[in-house]
Amino acid sequence: MNITLVGMPGSGKTSIGQEVARTLEYNFVDIDQLIRQKAGCTLQDIIDTKGDQALVLLEEKIVLGLPIGDGIVISPGGSIVYSEKAMNFLKEKSIIIFLHTPLSKVKQQIDNQESRGIVGLKGRSLEQLFAERFPLFQKYADMSINIGDKDTVSSVAGKVVEAIRYVPEK
């Protein structure tokens, strides 16, 4: 079984994914890290020089090229939901879990909006992106994990591990 964690920037996909992978003894794949390695620059540099769509397409290409075996936790960027091809691939190869994080917590986690490399933020607010992406996360998710203000990385990882116990293998 493979697990893909989706959610807004600042929802904890990477840190929670690493904890889930450690707990389950799975491999962990951070798509943002792979993008930075392949491009040789930051996500924000890609957006600033080539535009949002270039980052979305690069993310799609990297996801579609993943060698998916078994026992992987995947953490894509929050903009992955803009690629139907990538999301369908991930849905076929993994259980997609939406880390449903309240906007207030997302805002607390993101102190560097201008340099974080968030697709769609130019000319729009984080609130507008949240409203735009939320139905897409719901559309593709096999399940959602609600993250409360007092939840920790460890507690959310525990919720993920508990939730997948009842999911049949794909």
KEMI-495150 format. One record per atom (N, C-alpha, C): residue number from 0; atom name; x, y, z. Coordinates in steps of 0.1 Angstrom, whole numbers, plus 5000, padded with zeros to 4 digits. Layout:
% KEMI-495150
+-----+----+------+------+------+
!   i ! at !    x !    y !    z !
+-----+----+------+------+------+
! NUM ! CA !    X !    Y !    Z !
...
+-----+----+------+------+------+
% end
This chain:
% KEMI-495150
+-----+----+------+------+------+
!   i ! at !    x !    y !    z !
+-----+----+------+------+------+
!   0 !  N ! 5008 ! 4988 ! 5000 !
!   0 ! CA ! 5000 ! 5000 ! 5000 !
!   0 !  C ! 5009 ! 5012 ! 5000 !
!   1 !  N ! 5004 ! 5023 ! 4993 !
!   1 ! CA ! 5011 ! 5036 ! 4992 !
!   1 !  C ! 5001 ! 5046 ! 4997 !
!   2 !  N ! 5007 ! 5057 ! 5003 !
!   2 ! CA ! 4998 ! 5068 ! 5008 !
!   2 !  C ! 5003 ! 5081 ! 5002 !
!   3 !  N ! 4994 ! 5089 ! 4998 !
!   3 ! CA ! 4997 ! 5103 ! 4993 !
!   3 !  C ! 4989 ! 5112 ! 5002 !
!   4 !  N ! 4997 ! 5122 ! 5008 !
!   4 ! CA ! 4991 ! 5132 ! 5016 !
!   4 !  C ! 4989 ! 5145 ! 5008 !
!   5 !  N ! 4977 ! 5150 ! 5007 !
!   5 ! CA ! 4974 ! 5162 ! 5000 !
!   5 !  C ! 4968 ! 5172 ! 5010 !
!   6 !  N ! 4970 ! 5185 ! 5007 !
!   6 ! CA ! 4965 ! 5196 ! 5015 !
!   6 !  C ! 4972 ! 5209 ! 5011 !
!   7 !  N ! 4967 ! 5219 ! 5018 !
!   7 ! CA ! 4973 ! 5232 ! 5016 !
!   7 !  C ! 4987 ! 5233 ! 5020 !
!   8 !  N ! 4995 ! 5243 ! 5015 !
!   8 ! CA ! 5008 ! 5246 ! 5020 !
!   8 !  C ! 5006 ! 5249 ! 5035 !
!   9 !  N ! 5015 ! 5243 ! 5043 !
!   9 ! CA ! 5014 ! 5246 ! 5057 !
!   9 !  C ! 5006 ! 5236 ! 5065 !
!  10 !  N ! 5000 ! 5226 ! 5058 !
!  10 ! CA ! 4992 ! 5216 ! 5064 !
!  10 !  C ! 5000 ! 5205 ! 5071 !
!  11 !  N ! 5013 ! 5205 ! 5068 !
!  11 ! CA ! 5022 ! 5195 ! 5075 !
!  11 !  C ! 5024 ! 5182 ! 5067 !
!  12 !  N ! 5022 ! 5183 ! 5054 !
!  12 ! CA ! 5023 ! 5171 ! 5045 !
!  12 !  C ! 5037 ! 5164 ! 5047 !
!  13 !  N ! 5047 ! 5172 ! 5047 !
!  13 ! CA ! 5061 ! 5167 ! 5048 !
!  13 !  C ! 5064 ! 5161 ! 5061 !
!  14 !  N ! 5062 ! 5169 ! 5072 !
!  14 ! CA ! 5065 ! 5164 ! 5085 !
!  14 !  C ! 5056 ! 5153 ! 5089 !
!  15 !  N ! 5043 ! 5153 ! 5086 !
!  15 ! CA ! 5034 ! 5142 ! 5090 !
!  15 !  C ! 5038 ! 5130 ! 5081 !
!  16 !  N ! 5041 ! 5132 ! 5068 !
!  16 ! CA ! 5044 ! 5121 ! 5059 !
!  16 !  C ! 5057 ! 5114 ! 5064 !
!  17 !  N ! 5067 ! 5122 ! 5069 !
!  17 ! CA ! 5079 ! 5115 ! 5074 !
!  17 !  C ! 5076 ! 5107 ! 5086 !
!  18 !  N ! 5068 ! 5112 ! 5095 !
!  18 ! CA ! 5064 ! 5104 ! 5107 !
!  18 !  C ! 5056 ! 5092 ! 5104 !
!  19 !  N ! 5047 ! 5093 ! 5094 !
!  19 ! CA ! 5039 ! 5081 ! 5090 !
!  19 !  C ! 5048 ! 5071 ! 5084 !
!  20 !  N ! 5058 ! 5075 ! 5075 !
!  20 ! CA ! 5067 ! 5066 ! 5069 !
!  20 !  C ! 5076 ! 5059 ! 5079 !
!  21 !  N ! 5080 ! 5067 ! 5089 !
!  21 ! CA ! 5089 ! 5060 ! 5100 !
!  21 !  C ! 5080 ! 5050 ! 5107 !
!  22 !  N ! 5068 ! 5053 ! 5111 !
!  22 ! CA ! 5060 ! 5044 ! 5118 !
!  22 !  C ! 5057 ! 5032 ! 5111 !
!  23 !  N ! 5054 ! 5033 ! 5098 !
!  23 ! CA ! 5050 ! 5021 ! 5090 !
!  23 !  C ! 5062 ! 5014 ! 5083 !
!  24 !  N ! 5074 ! 5020 ! 5085 !
!  24 ! CA ! 5086 ! 5016 ! 5079 !
!  24 !  C ! 5085 ! 5016 ! 5064 !
!  25 !  N ! 5079 ! 5027 ! 5059 !
!  25 ! CA ! 5078 ! 5030 ! 5044 !
!  25 !  C ! 5089 ! 5039 ! 5040 !
!  26 !  N ! 5090 ! 5041 ! 5027 !
!  26 ! CA ! 5099 ! 5051 ! 5021 !
!  26 !  C ! 5091 ! 5064 ! 5021 !
!  27 !  N ! 5098 ! 5075 ! 5021 !
!  27 ! CA ! 5091 ! 5088 ! 5020 !
!  27 !  C ! 5096 ! 5096 ! 5008 !
!  28 !  N ! 5087 ! 5101 ! 5000 !
!  28 ! CA ! 5091 ! 5109 ! 4989 !
!  28 !  C ! 5084 ! 5123 ! 4990 !
!  29 !  N ! 5093 ! 5133 ! 4990 !
!  29 ! CA ! 5089 ! 5147 ! 4990 !
!  29 !  C ! 5090 ! 5153 ! 4976 !
!  30 !  N ! 5079 ! 5155 ! 4970 !
!  30 ! CA ! 5079 ! 5160 ! 4956 !
!  30 !  C ! 5085 ! 5174 ! 4955 !
!  31 !  N ! 5083 ! 5182 ! 4964 !
!  31 ! CA ! 5089 ! 5196 ! 4964 !
!  31 !  C ! 5104 ! 5195 ! 4963 !
!  32 !  N ! 5109 ! 5185 ! 4971 !
!  32 ! CA ! 5124 ! 5183 ! 4972 !
!  32 !  C ! 5129 ! 5178 ! 4958 !
!  33 !  N ! 5122 ! 5169 ! 4952 !
!  33 ! CA ! 5126 ! 5164 ! 4939 !
!  33 !  C ! 5125 ! 5175 ! 4929 !
!  34 !  N ! 5116 ! 5184 ! 4930 !
!  34 ! CA ! 5115 ! 5195 ! 4920 !
!  34 !  C ! 5127 ! 5204 ! 4922 !
!  35 !  N ! 5130 ! 5207 ! 4935 !
!  35 ! CA ! 5142 ! 5216 ! 4937 !
!  35 !  C ! 5155 ! 5209 ! 4932 !
!  36 !  N ! 5156 ! 5196 ! 4934 !
!  36 ! CA ! 5168 ! 5189 ! 4929 !
!  36 !  C ! 5169 ! 5190 ! 4913 !
!  37 !  N ! 5158 ! 5187 ! 4907 !
!  37 ! CA ! 5157 ! 5186 ! 4892 !
!  37 !  C ! 5159 ! 5200 ! 4886 !
!  38 !  N ! 5153 ! 5210 ! 4892 !
!  38 ! CA ! 5154 ! 5224 ! 4886 !
!  38 !  C ! 5166 ! 5231 ! 4891 !
!  39 !  N ! 5172 ! 5227 ! 4902 !
!  39 ! CA ! 5184 ! 5234 ! 4907 !
!  39 !  C ! 5181 ! 5248 ! 4912 !
!  40 !  N ! 5169 ! 5250 ! 4916 !
!  40 ! CA ! 5165 ! 5263 ! 4922 !
!  40 !  C ! 5153 ! 5260 ! 4931 !
!  41 !  N ! 5148 ! 5271 ! 4937 !
!  41 ! CA ! 5137 ! 5270 ! 4946 !
!  41 !  C ! 5124 ! 5270 ! 4938 !
!  42 !  N ! 5113 ! 5266 ! 4945 !
!  42 ! CA ! 5100 ! 5266 ! 4938 !
!  42 !  C ! 5096 ! 5281 ! 4935 !
!  43 !  N ! 5099 ! 5290 ! 4944 !
!  43 ! CA ! 5096 ! 5304 ! 4941 !
!  43 !  C ! 5104 ! 5309 ! 4929 !
!  44 !  N ! 5116 ! 5305 ! 4927 !
!  44 ! CA ! 5124 ! 5309 ! 4915 !
!  44 !  C ! 5117 ! 5304 ! 4903 !
!  45 !  N ! 5112 ! 5292 ! 4903 !
!  45 ! CA ! 5104 ! 5287 ! 4891 !
!  45 !  C ! 5092 ! 5296 ! 4888 !
!  46 !  N ! 5085 ! 5299 ! 4898 !
!  46 ! CA ! 5073 ! 5307 ! 4897 !
!  46 !  C ! 5077 ! 5321 ! 4892 !
!  47 !  N ! 5087 ! 5327 ! 4898 !
!  47 ! CA ! 5091 ! 5341 ! 4894 !
!  47 !  C ! 5097 ! 5341 ! 4880 !
!  48 !  N ! 5104 ! 5331 ! 4875 !
!  48 ! CA ! 5110 ! 5332 ! 4862 !
!  48 !  C ! 5102 ! 5326 ! 4851 !
!  49 !  N ! 5094 ! 5315 ! 4854 !
!  49 ! CA ! 5087 ! 5308 ! 4844 !
!  49 !  C ! 5071 ! 5308 ! 4846 !
!  50 !  N ! 5067 ! 5311 ! 4857 !
!  50 ! CA ! 5053 ! 5312 ! 4860 !
!  50 !  C ! 5047 ! 5300 ! 4868 !
!  51 !  N ! 5035 ! 5301 ! 4873 !
!  51 ! CA ! 5028 ! 5291 ! 4880 !
!  51 !  C ! 5027 ! 5278 ! 4872 !
!  52 !  N ! 5023 ! 5279 ! 4860 !
!  52 ! CA ! 5020 ! 5267 ! 4852 !
!  52 !  C ! 5032 ! 5259 ! 4850 !
!  53 !  N ! 5044 ! 5265 ! 4849 !
!  53 ! CA ! 5056 ! 5258 ! 4847 !
!  53 !  C ! 5059 ! 5249 ! 4859 !
!  54 !  N ! 5056 ! 5254 ! 4871 !
!  54 ! CA ! 5058 ! 5246 ! 4883 !
!  54 !  C ! 5048 ! 5235 ! 4884 !
!  55 !  N ! 5035 ! 5237 ! 4880 !
!  55 ! CA ! 5025 ! 5227 ! 4880 !
!  55 !  C ! 5029 ! 5216 ! 4870 !
!  56 !  N ! 5034 ! 5220 ! 4858 !
!  56 ! CA ! 5038 ! 5210 ! 4848 !
!  56 !  C ! 5050 ! 5202 ! 4853 !
!  57 !  N ! 5060 ! 5208 ! 4859 !
!  57 ! CA ! 5071 ! 5201 ! 4864 !
!  57 !  C ! 5068 ! 5191 ! 4875 !
!  58 !  N ! 5059 ! 5196 ! 4884 !
!  58 ! CA ! 5054 ! 5187 ! 4895 !
!  58 !  C ! 5047 ! 5175 ! 4889 !
!  59 !  N ! 5038 ! 5177 ! 4879 !
!  59 ! CA ! 5031 ! 5166 ! 4872 !
!  59 !  C ! 5041 ! 5156 ! 4866 !
!  60 !  N ! 5051 ! 5162 ! 4859 !
!  60 ! CA ! 5061 ! 5153 ! 4852 !
!  60 !  C ! 5068 ! 5144 ! 4862 !
!  61 !  N ! 5072 ! 5150 ! 4874 !
!  61 ! CA ! 5079 ! 5143 ! 4884 !
!  61 !  C ! 5070 ! 5132 ! 4890 !
!  62 !  N ! 5058 ! 5135 ! 4893 !
!  62 ! CA ! 5049 ! 5126 ! 4899 !
!  62 !  C ! 5046 ! 5114 ! 4889 !
!  63 !  N ! 5044 ! 5117 ! 4876 !
!  63 ! CA ! 5041 ! 5107 ! 4866 !
!  63 !  C ! 5053 ! 5098 ! 4864 !
!  64 !  N ! 5065 ! 5103 ! 4867 !
!  64 ! CA ! 5077 ! 5095 ! 4865 !
!  64 !  C ! 5082 ! 5088 ! 4878 !
!  65 !  N ! 5074 ! 5089 ! 4888 !
!  65 ! CA ! 5078 ! 5082 ! 4901 !
!  65 !  C ! 5078 ! 5066 ! 4899 !
!  66 !  N ! 5089 ! 5060 ! 4903 !
!  66 ! CA ! 5088 ! 5045 ! 4903 !
!  66 !  C ! 5081 ! 5040 ! 4915 !
!  67 !  N ! 5068 ! 5038 ! 4914 !
!  67 ! CA ! 5059 ! 5034 ! 4925 !
!  67 !  C ! 5059 ! 5019 ! 4927 !
!  68 !  N ! 5065 ! 5015 ! 4938 !
!  68 ! CA ! 5064 ! 5001 ! 4942 !
!  68 !  C ! 5053 ! 5000 ! 4953 !
!  69 !  N ! 5057 ! 4995 ! 4964 !
!  69 ! CA ! 5048 ! 4994 ! 4975 !
!  69 !  C ! 5055 ! 4999 ! 4988 !
!  70 !  N ! 5047 ! 5005 ! 4997 !
!  70 ! CA ! 5053 ! 5010 ! 5009 !
!  70 !  C ! 5059 ! 5024 ! 5008 !
!  71 !  N ! 5052 ! 5033 ! 5002 !
!  71 ! CA ! 5057 ! 5046 ! 5000 !
!  71 !  C ! 5047 ! 5057 ! 5005 !
!  72 !  N ! 5052 ! 5067 ! 5012 !
!  72 ! CA ! 5044 ! 5078 ! 5016 !
!  72 !  C ! 5049 ! 5090 ! 5007 !
!  73 !  N ! 5039 ! 5096 ! 4999 !
!  73 ! CA ! 5042 ! 5106 ! 4990 !
!  73 !  C ! 5037 ! 5119 ! 4995 !
!  74 !  N ! 5045 ! 5130 ! 4995 !
!  74 ! CA ! 5041 ! 5143 ! 4999 !
!  74 !  C ! 5043 ! 5153 ! 4987 !
!  75 !  N ! 5032 ! 5155 ! 4979 !
!  75 ! CA ! 5033 ! 5165 ! 4968 !
!  75 !  C ! 5030 ! 5179 ! 4973 !
!  76 !  N ! 5033 ! 5188 ! 4965 !
!  76 ! CA ! 5030 ! 5202 ! 4968 !
!  76 !  C ! 5015 ! 5204 ! 4968 !
!  77 !  N ! 5010 ! 5214 ! 4974 !
!  77 ! CA ! 4995 ! 5217 ! 4975 !
!  77 !  C ! 4989 ! 5220 ! 4961 !
!  78 !  N ! 4997 ! 5223 ! 4951 !
!  78 ! CA ! 4992 ! 5226 ! 4938 !
!  78 !  C ! 4990 ! 5214 ! 4929 !
!  79 !  N ! 4994 ! 5202 ! 4934 !
!  79 ! CA ! 4992 ! 5190 ! 4927 !
!  79 !  C ! 4978 ! 5188 ! 4922 !
!  80 !  N ! 4968 ! 5193 ! 4930 !
!  80 ! CA ! 4954 ! 5191 ! 4926 !
!  80 !  C ! 4951 ! 5199 ! 4913 !
!  81 !  N ! 4959 ! 5207 ! 4908 !
!  81 ! CA ! 4957 ! 5214 ! 4895 !
!  81 !  C ! 4960 ! 5205 ! 4883 !
!  82 !  N ! 4966 ! 5193 ! 4886 !
!  82 ! CA ! 4970 ! 5184 ! 4875 !
!  82 !  C ! 4961 ! 5171 ! 4877 !
!  83 !  N ! 4951 ! 5171 ! 4868 !
!  83 ! CA ! 4942 ! 5159 ! 4868 !
!  83 !  C ! 4950 ! 5146 ! 4865 !
!  84 !  N ! 4960 ! 5147 ! 4856 !
!  84 ! CA ! 4968 ! 5135 ! 4852 !
!  84 !  C ! 4975 ! 5130 ! 4865 !
!  85 !  N ! 4982 ! 5139 ! 4872 !
!  85 ! CA ! 4990 ! 5135 ! 4883 !
!  85 !  C ! 4981 ! 5130 ! 4894 !
!  86 !  N ! 4969 ! 5136 ! 4896 !
!  86 ! CA ! 4960 ! 5131 ! 4907 !
!  86 !  C ! 4954 ! 5118 ! 4903 !
!  87 !  N ! 4951 ! 5116 ! 4891 !
!  87 ! CA ! 4946 ! 5102 ! 4887 !
!  87 !  C ! 4956 ! 5092 ! 4889 !
!  88 !  N ! 4969 ! 5095 ! 4885 !
!  88 ! CA ! 4980 ! 5086 ! 4887 !
!  88 !  C ! 4981 ! 5082 ! 4902 !
!  89 !  N ! 4982 ! 5092 ! 4910 !
!  89 ! CA ! 4983 ! 5090 ! 4925 !
!  89 !  C ! 4971 ! 5082 ! 4930 !
!  90 !  N ! 4959 ! 5085 ! 4925 !
!  90 ! CA ! 4947 ! 5078 ! 4930 !
!  90 !  C ! 4948 ! 5063 ! 4926 !
!  91 !  N ! 4954 ! 5060 ! 4915 !
!  91 ! CA ! 4955 ! 5046 ! 4910 !
!  91 !  C ! 4966 ! 5039 ! 4919 !
!  92 !  N ! 4976 ! 5046 ! 4922 !
!  92 ! CA ! 4988 ! 5040 ! 4929 !
!  92 !  C ! 4988 ! 5041 ! 4944 !
!  93 !  N ! 4979 ! 5049 ! 4950 !
!  93 ! CA ! 4980 ! 5051 ! 4964 !
!  93 !  C ! 4966 ! 5055 ! 4970 !
!  94 !  N ! 4966 ! 5054 ! 4983 !
!  94 ! CA ! 4954 ! 5060 ! 4991 !
!  94 !  C ! 4957 ! 5075 ! 4993 !
!  95 !  N ! 4948 ! 5083 ! 4988 !
!  95 ! CA ! 4950 ! 5097 ! 4989 !
!  95 !  C ! 4942 ! 5102 ! 5002 !
!  96 !  N ! 4950 ! 5109 ! 5011 !
!  96 ! CA ! 4945 ! 5114 ! 5023 !
!  96 !  C ! 4946 ! 5129 ! 5023 !
!  97 !  N ! 4935 ! 5135 ! 5025 !
!  97 ! CA ! 4935 ! 5150 ! 5025 !
!  97 !  C ! 4937 ! 5154 ! 5040 !
!  98 !  N ! 4947 ! 5162 ! 5042 !
!  98 ! CA ! 4950 ! 5167 ! 5056 !
!  98 !  C ! 4942 ! 5180 ! 5056 !
!  99 !  N ! 4930 ! 5179 ! 5061 !
!  99 ! CA ! 4921 ! 5190 ! 5062 !
!  99 !  C ! 4924 ! 5200 ! 5074 !
! 100 !  N ! 4932 ! 5210 ! 5070 !
! 100 ! CA ! 4937 ! 5219 ! 5080 !
! 100 !  C ! 4929 ! 5232 ! 5079 !
! 101 !  N ! 4925 ! 5237 ! 5091 !
! 101 ! CA ! 4918 ! 5250 ! 5091 !
! 101 !  C ! 4926 ! 5261 ! 5085 !
! 102 !  N ! 4920 ! 5271 ! 5078 !
! 102 ! CA ! 4928 ! 5282 ! 5073 !
! 102 !  C ! 4936 ! 5289 ! 5083 !
! 103 !  N ! 4930 ! 5291 ! 5095 !
! 103 ! CA ! 4937 ! 5298 ! 5106 !
! 103 !  C ! 4951 ! 5291 ! 5109 !
! 104 !  N ! 4951 ! 5278 ! 5109 !
! 104 ! CA ! 4963 ! 5270 ! 5112 !
! 104 !  C ! 4973 ! 5271 ! 5100 !
! 105 !  N ! 4968 ! 5271 ! 5088 !
! 105 ! CA ! 4976 ! 5272 ! 5076 !
! 105 !  C ! 4983 ! 5286 ! 5076 !
! 106 !  N ! 4976 ! 5296 ! 5080 !
! 106 ! CA ! 4982 ! 5310 ! 5080 !
! 106 !  C ! 4993 ! 5310 ! 5091 !
! 107 !  N ! 4991 ! 5303 ! 5102 !
! 107 ! CA ! 5001 ! 5303 ! 5113 !
! 107 !  C ! 5014 ! 5296 ! 5108 !
! 108 !  N ! 5012 ! 5286 ! 5100 !
! 108 ! CA ! 5024 ! 5278 ! 5096 !
! 108 !  C ! 5032 ! 5285 ! 5085 !
! 109 !  N ! 5025 ! 5293 ! 5077 !
! 109 ! CA ! 5032 ! 5299 ! 5065 !
! 109 !  C ! 5036 ! 5314 ! 5069 !
! 110 !  N ! 5048 ! 5316 ! 5073 !
! 110 ! CA ! 5052 ! 5329 ! 5076 !
! 110 !  C ! 5060 ! 5335 ! 5064 !
! 111 !  N ! 5062 ! 5328 ! 5054 !
! 111 ! CA ! 5070 ! 5332 ! 5042 !
! 111 !  C ! 5062 ! 5331 ! 5029 !
! 112 !  N ! 5050 ! 5336 ! 5029 !
! 112 ! CA ! 5041 ! 5334 ! 5017 !
! 112 !  C ! 5048 ! 5339 ! 5004 !
! 113 !  N ! 5056 ! 5350 ! 5005 !
! 113 ! CA ! 5062 ! 5356 ! 4993 !
! 113 !  C ! 5073 ! 5348 ! 4987 !
! 114 !  N ! 5079 ! 5339 ! 4995 !
! 114 ! CA ! 5091 ! 5331 ! 4991 !
! 114 !  C ! 5089 ! 5316 ! 4991 !
! 115 !  N ! 5077 ! 5312 ! 4995 !
! 115 ! CA ! 5074 ! 5298 ! 4997 !
! 115 !  C ! 5073 ! 5290 ! 4984 !
! 116 !  N ! 5069 ! 5296 ! 4974 !
! 116 ! CA ! 5067 ! 5289 ! 4961 !
! 116 !  C ! 5053 ! 5284 ! 4960 !
! 117 !  N ! 5043 ! 5292 ! 4963 !
! 117 ! CA ! 5029 ! 5288 ! 4963 !
! 117 !  C ! 5022 ! 5292 ! 4950 !
! 118 !  N ! 5018 ! 5282 ! 4943 !
! 118 ! CA ! 5012 ! 5284 ! 4930 !
! 118 !  C ! 4998 ! 5291 ! 4932 !
! 119 !  N ! 4996 ! 5302 ! 4924 !
! 119 ! CA ! 4984 ! 5309 ! 4924 !
! 119 !  C ! 4982 ! 5321 ! 4934 !
! 120 !  N ! 4993 ! 5323 ! 4941 !
! 120 ! CA ! 4992 ! 5333 ! 4952 !
! 120 !  C ! 4994 ! 5348 ! 4946 !
! 121 !  N ! 5000 ! 5349 ! 4934 !
! 121 ! CA ! 5002 ! 5362 ! 4929 !
! 121 !  C ! 4988 ! 5368 ! 4925 !
! 122 !  N ! 4984 ! 5379 ! 4931 !
! 122 ! CA ! 4971 ! 5385 ! 4927 !
! 122 !  C ! 4960 ! 5379 ! 4935 !
! 123 !  N ! 4962 ! 5369 ! 4943 !
! 123 ! CA ! 4951 ! 5363 ! 4951 !
! 123 !  C ! 4956 ! 5361 ! 4966 !
! 124 !  N ! 4946 ! 5360 ! 4974 !
! 124 ! CA ! 4950 ! 5358 ! 4988 !
! 124 !  C ! 4950 ! 5343 ! 4992 !
! 125 !  N ! 4956 ! 5340 ! 5003 !
! 125 ! CA ! 4956 ! 5326 ! 5008 !
! 125 !  C ! 4942 ! 5321 ! 5010 !
! 126 !  N ! 4933 ! 5330 ! 5014 !
! 126 ! CA ! 4918 ! 5326 ! 5016 !
! 126 !  C ! 4912 ! 5322 ! 5002 !
! 127 !  N ! 4915 ! 5329 ! 4992 !
! 127 ! CA ! 4910 ! 5326 ! 4979 !
! 127 !  C ! 4915 ! 5313 ! 4974 !
! 128 !  N ! 4928 ! 5311 ! 4976 !
! 128 ! CA ! 4934 ! 5298 ! 4972 !
! 128 !  C ! 4928 ! 5286 ! 4979 !
! 129 !  N ! 4926 ! 5288 ! 4992 !
! 129 ! CA ! 4920 ! 5278 ! 5001 !
! 129 !  C ! 4906 ! 5274 ! 4995 !
! 130 !  N ! 4898 ! 5285 ! 4992 !
! 130 ! CA ! 4885 ! 5282 ! 4987 !
! 130 !  C ! 4885 ! 5275 ! 4973 !
! 131 !  N ! 4895 ! 5278 ! 4965 !
! 131 ! CA ! 4896 ! 5272 ! 4952 !
! 131 !  C ! 4901 ! 5258 ! 4953 !
! 132 !  N ! 4910 ! 5255 ! 4962 !
! 132 ! CA ! 4916 ! 5242 ! 4962 !
! 132 !  C ! 4908 ! 5232 ! 4971 !
! 133 !  N ! 4901 ! 5237 ! 4980 !
! 133 ! CA ! 4893 ! 5228 ! 4990 !
! 133 !  C ! 4885 ! 5217 ! 4982 !
! 134 !  N ! 4876 ! 5222 ! 4973 !
! 134 ! CA ! 4868 ! 5212 ! 4966 !
! 134 !  C ! 4876 ! 5202 ! 4957 !
! 135 !  N ! 4888 ! 5206 ! 4953 !
! 135 ! CA ! 4897 ! 5197 ! 4945 !
! 135 !  C ! 4903 ! 5186 ! 4955 !
! 136 !  N ! 4907 ! 5191 ! 4966 !
! 136 ! CA ! 4912 ! 5181 ! 4976 !
! 136 !  C ! 4901 ! 5171 ! 4979 !
! 137 !  N ! 4889 ! 5175 ! 4982 !
! 137 ! CA ! 4878 ! 5166 ! 4985 !
! 137 !  C ! 4875 ! 5157 ! 4973 !
! 138 !  N ! 4876 ! 5162 ! 4961 !
! 138 ! CA ! 4873 ! 5154 ! 4949 !
! 138 !  C ! 4882 ! 5142 ! 4948 !
! 139 !  N ! 4895 ! 5144 ! 4951 !
! 139 ! CA ! 4904 ! 5133 ! 4948 !
! 139 !  C ! 4907 ! 5124 ! 4961 !
! 140 !  N ! 4904 ! 5129 ! 4972 !
! 140 ! CA ! 4907 ! 5122 ! 4985 !
! 140 !  C ! 4899 ! 5109 ! 4987 !
! 141 !  N ! 4906 ! 5099 ! 4991 !
! 141 ! CA ! 4899 ! 5087 ! 4995 !
! 141 !  C ! 4894 ! 5089 ! 5009 !
! 142 !  N ! 4901 ! 5097 ! 5017 !
! 142 ! CA ! 4896 ! 5100 ! 5031 !
! 142 !  C ! 4902 ! 5113 ! 5035 !
! 143 !  N ! 4896 ! 5119 ! 5045 !
! 143 ! CA ! 4901 ! 5132 ! 5051 !
! 143 !  C ! 4905 ! 5130 ! 5065 !
! 144 !  N ! 4915 ! 5137 ! 5070 !
! 144 ! CA ! 4919 ! 5137 ! 5084 !
! 144 !  C ! 4917 ! 5152 ! 5088 !
! 145 !  N ! 4909 ! 5154 ! 5097 !
! 145 ! CA ! 4907 ! 5168 ! 5102 !
! 145 !  C ! 4918 ! 5171 ! 5112 !
! 146 !  N ! 4925 ! 5182 ! 5110 !
! 146 ! CA ! 4936 ! 5186 ! 5119 !
! 146 !  C ! 4931 ! 5198 ! 5127 !
! 147 !  N ! 4931 ! 5196 ! 5140 !
! 147 ! CA ! 4927 ! 5207 ! 5149 !
! 147 !  C ! 4938 ! 5216 ! 5153 !
! 148 !  N ! 4935 ! 5227 ! 5160 !
! 148 ! CA ! 4945 ! 5236 ! 5164 !
! 148 !  C ! 4955 ! 5230 ! 5174 !
! 149 !  N ! 4951 ! 5221 ! 5182 !
! 149 ! CA ! 4960 ! 5215 ! 5192 !
! 149 !  C ! 4967 ! 5202 ! 5187 !
! 150 !  N ! 4964 ! 5197 ! 5175 !
! 150 ! CA ! 4970 ! 5185 ! 5170 !
! 150 !  C ! 4985 ! 5188 ! 5167 !
! 151 !  N ! 4993 ! 5177 ! 5170 !
! 151 ! CA ! 5007 ! 5177 ! 5167 !
! 151 !  C ! 5010 ! 5169 ! 5155 !
! 152 !  N ! 5022 ! 5170 ! 5150 !
! 152 ! CA ! 5026 ! 5161 ! 5139 !
! 152 !  C ! 5024 ! 5146 ! 5143 !
! 153 !  N ! 5028 ! 5143 ! 5155 !
! 153 ! CA ! 5027 ! 5129 ! 5159 !
! 153 !  C ! 5013 ! 5125 ! 5161 !
! 154 !  N ! 5004 ! 5133 ! 5166 !
! 154 ! CA ! 4990 ! 5129 ! 5167 !
! 154 !  C ! 4983 ! 5128 ! 5154 !
! 155 !  N ! 4986 ! 5136 ! 5144 !
! 155 ! CA ! 4980 ! 5135 ! 5131 !
! 155 !  C ! 4986 ! 5123 ! 5124 !
! 156 !  N ! 4999 ! 5120 ! 5125 !
! 156 ! CA ! 5004 ! 5108 ! 5119 !
! 156 !  C ! 4998 ! 5096 ! 5125 !
! 157 !  N ! 4995 ! 5096 ! 5138 !
! 157 ! CA ! 4987 ! 5085 ! 5144 !
! 157 !  C ! 4974 ! 5083 ! 5138 !
! 158 !  N ! 4967 ! 5094 ! 5135 !
! 158 ! CA ! 4954 ! 5094 ! 5129 !
! 158 !  C ! 4954 ! 5088 ! 5115 !
! 159 !  N ! 4965 ! 5091 ! 5107 !
! 159 ! CA ! 4967 ! 5086 ! 5094 !
! 159 !  C ! 4969 ! 5071 ! 5095 !
! 160 !  N ! 4978 ! 5067 ! 5103 !
! 160 ! CA ! 4981 ! 5052 ! 5105 !
! 160 !  C ! 4969 ! 5045 ! 5109 !
! 161 !  N ! 4961 ! 5050 ! 5118 !
! 161 ! CA ! 4949 ! 5043 ! 5122 !
! 161 !  C ! 4939 ! 5042 ! 5111 !
! 162 !  N ! 4937 ! 5053 ! 5104 !
! 162 ! CA ! 4927 ! 5054 ! 5093 !
! 162 !  C ! 4930 ! 5043 ! 5082 !
! 163 !  N ! 4943 ! 5041 ! 5078 !
! 163 ! CA ! 4946 ! 5032 ! 5067 !
! 163 !  C ! 4945 ! 5018 ! 5071 !
! 164 !  N ! 4944 ! 5015 ! 5084 !
! 164 ! CA ! 4942 ! 5001 ! 5088 !
! 164 !  C ! 4930 ! 4994 ! 5082 !
! 165 !  N ! 4920 ! 5002 ! 5079 !
! 165 ! CA ! 4907 ! 4997 ! 5074 !
! 165 !  C ! 4906 ! 4998 ! 5059 !
! 166 !  N ! 4916 ! 5002 ! 5052 !
! 166 ! CA ! 4915 ! 5004 ! 5038 !
! 166 !  C ! 4920 ! 4992 ! 5031 !
! 167 !  N ! 4912 ! 4986 ! 5022 !
! 167 ! CA ! 4917 ! 4974 ! 5014 !
! 167 !  C ! 4929 ! 4978 ! 5005 !
! 168 !  N ! 4937 ! 4969 ! 5002 !
! 168 ! CA ! 4949 ! 4971 ! 4993 !
! 168 !  C ! 4943 ! 4975 ! 4979 !
! 169 !  N ! 4950 ! 4984 ! 4972 !
! 169 ! CA ! 4947 ! 4988 ! 4958 !
! 169 !  C ! 4954 ! 4979 ! 4949 !
+-----+----+------+------+------+
% end
